[in-house]
Amino acid sequence: MQFSFKKFLPHFIAIVLFAVLAGIYAAPALKGKIIQQHDIQMAQAAAHESVEFKKETGEQTWWTNSMFAGMPTYLISASYPNSITTRIGQYANNILPSPLNMIFLQMLGMYIFLLVLGLNNWLSVLGAIGYAFATFNMVIIPAGHNSKVLALAFAPLIMAGTLLVLRGRYLLGAALTALFMGLELYANHVQITYYLFMSWGLFILFESIQQIKAGKAKQLVVSLAVLAGALGLGAANHSMRLLSNAEYSKESIRGKSELTTNTQSNGGLDRNYAFDWSYGIVETGTLLIPNFRGGASGGSLGGKKSETYKTLIDAGQPEEVAIGFSERSIAYWGDQSFVGGPAYSGAVICFLFLMGCFLVRGSLKWWLVSTTVLYIVLSWGKNFFFNDLMFDYFPMFNKFRAVTMILCLVQLSLVTLAVLGIKQIVEKKLSFEEIKNALLISFGLTAGFSLILALLPDLFFNFRSPNDASFQLSGNKDFDAQLLNAIVKDRASLLRSDALRTFGFITAAAIALWAFTTKKIGENILYPILILLVLTDLFAVDKRYFNNDSFMDKDAAAESVAPSPIDQQILQDKSTYKVIDLTTNFMSDAKMSYYHQSLGGYHGAKLRRYQELVEAQLSKNPLNVQVLNMLNVKYVIVPGGAQGTPMVQTNPDACGNAWFVKEYKIVDNANQELKALDKFNPKQTAFVDKRFQAEIGNLAIKADSINNKIALKEYKPNHLTYTSETQSEQLAVFSEIFYNGNKDWKAYIDGQYKPHLRADYVLRAIVVPAGKHTIEFKFEPEVIAKGQKIDLVASFLLIGLIGVAVFFEIKKKKA
């Protein structure tokens, strides 16, 4: 088979175009600047201990004590050396500098899917741009949701492989489906993958109905079997990741609680937590009009042209204060607590999608329409009863939070049906009379609706936010009320302006379609016009929230992680201890984790028992100091001074790394164990669940605090070594988090394995015999070794499958 450059040229041009567009949008990255992404900063802080440990020893640790007093690193920082799709994904992700790589891969993934769907290069480029530059898919980049963006990039490719299999190209389809499934899992955003497979299931459903009606039941059965094998092989490439995550999930806040007071005792997240970010039903209008609800929290009200600016100037405020407040104010007035930007799909895309609903026929249309409706409804979360049913009964739905992120994927169905509609018009050479009804109805529902809002915005909305009731800037009620009224006027102005903007873009697209169907322009003019409209529309809105100001020099970024004076002060202590920062919400901030073993952190999958301990004992005012002591919190960072400047306090009562208790008390259940910590002395008493009675045995503690000694002699995050000396058998308690029974953390006394137990709700404990002994805790997760072996086998199978598929494709081309 000879390579045809002429046939490849359009694809080469498209790929170059995608790289150029990504480069133009994120031009500062080409100059070496980077985005200071919050979530990435938090992840780097959380991973710092394990990364440094690997640099020093060459060993991968699967446990870190730097965050939440200790947790596995499966979901923080891990390498997967035996997964071929991980290696491919890493290579693809590093072709271009970040964030060009993510923007480029989104366009490329959608482009390939649309080509497989049967669209030409022009329409595939149009769809790729519409998908990647959707505002919600862009604003998550400066937030640091890199794994989410990569999952969105690979999502269309899974649909492409699936489509090939269902069309009878079993070998090639299976190879690509397995490869793309592996890449999707490499992105490591299970929630996006979960939502994707909701759409995938609907696709299979409608395709199955169509094939059965066409008398192709046998082909359908073969296709489904091939797909099951391909998806399984792709998933097997990430067995190490999936198995470890599944095991951890049982112990995390997504697992079952032992507390009878927990309303989610059957497993899954708390309902309020899961639906904390829910899109307002009316707020869905942001798909069509970006400022339908004010854009972003801290967004611009219009600068010097705003009523807010004028009000502040008239009140005698300095110009820099007035301009600063009006450029970064409470523009957003939707139902969510705060947002980084709207889920704007594009005026032209929405218009073309509705036209596609009228013009496209068959199972593809019903798949895309049903997916769009389902995703939008699910994004409403707590605001719509259907989602409570999903939360209670649909498998795994209650494992995820922030359902609004599903709107990232709604762009896939919107864009696909939009370009399929254009395909119908062009390929069937439809006249204006044939598309007239579809065009006018779609125009009325989008442009007409926008024009009404532009002319009469106050007729529908009062532009008040639920948070406005607590608005206070100066303390002067009259002035604050006057300023809030100005803000409300500016919100109305933002909606009016963007509604007119949407009307203009849709009108331009409608005129282009009219001109084509009346033969005033050809498709070589129509396609560039539509591409330019979609690109201009989305590009401009995206830049409101993710622009050149989002970038910074690498040196400035490095300074943000440099040790502060407080860090430097604490780091002079070379012993092993923990730190808590009470100047912030420590359970949502991982800054301390960069240099210290912290009680806080930033992660969506905390250990459930630790979270329950924090909620019960460390969220009080005042917090339970004895719990800080048992967790060996030696340093407490608190506000200090007139300005509230953080200062560090030393806790002299911290229990240390390990200690012998004078007594232990057996409790019947988790409720009693947690409640017992309300008032106790951790060095005096240990509370033990009755299920650990076997590990305790008939221990009768003889108090001998003078001669009993235990100390940490060597610290590694995954291997702790203690020495002890006692006159009699004792119960030692360690300021380390108990995890997963004796399955992963294994205890050894003088090299001999000995089961340990849990004490004080979250800590480890062990019965120590009399005499001098060496006690070791080693983190040896069995699931890692098992997963690595499966990864290796699956990688070889995938390489073989791809090789066979390529061989037969070449052979078929030659024939």
ABEGO torsion letter per residue (X at the ends): XBBBAAAAAAAAAAAAAAAAAAAAAAAAAAAGBBBBBAAAAAAAAAAAAAAAAAAAAGBBBABBAABGGEBBAAAABBBBAABAAAAAAAAAAAABBOAAAAAAAAAAAAAAAAAAAGBBAAAAAAAAAAAAABAAAAAAAAAGBAAAAAAAAAAAAAAAAAAAAAAGBAAAAAAAAAAAAAAAAAAGBAAAAAAAAAAAAAAAAAAAAAAAAAGAAAAAAAAAAAAAAAAAAAAAAAAAAAAAAAAAAAABAABBBABAABAAAAEEBBAAAAAABBBBAAAAAAAABAAAAGEBBGBBAGEAABAAAAAAAAAGBBAAAAAAAAABBBABABABABBAEBBBAEAAAAAAAAAAAAABBEAAAAAAAAAAAAAAAAAAEAABAAAAAAAAABBGAAABBGAAAAAAAAAAAAAAAAAAAAAAAAAAGBBAAAAAAAAAAAAAAAAAAAAAAAABAAAABAGBBAAAAABBAAGBAAAAAAAAAAAAAAAAAAAAAAAAAAAAAAAAAAAAAAAAAAGABBAAAAAAAAAAAAAAAAAAAAAAABBAAABBBAAAAAAAABBBAAAAAAAABABBBBBBBAABBAAABAAAAAABBBABEBBABBBAAAAAAAAAAAABOBBBAAAAAAAGBABBBBBBEAAGBBBBBBBAABAEABBBBABBBBBABAAAAAAAAABBBAAABBBBBAAAAAAAEABBBBBBAAABBBBBABBBAABBBBBBBBABBBBBBBABBBBGEAAABBBBBGGBBBBBBBBGGABBBBBBBBEBBBBBBBBBBAAAAAAAAAAAAAAAAAAAAAAAAAAAAAAAAAX
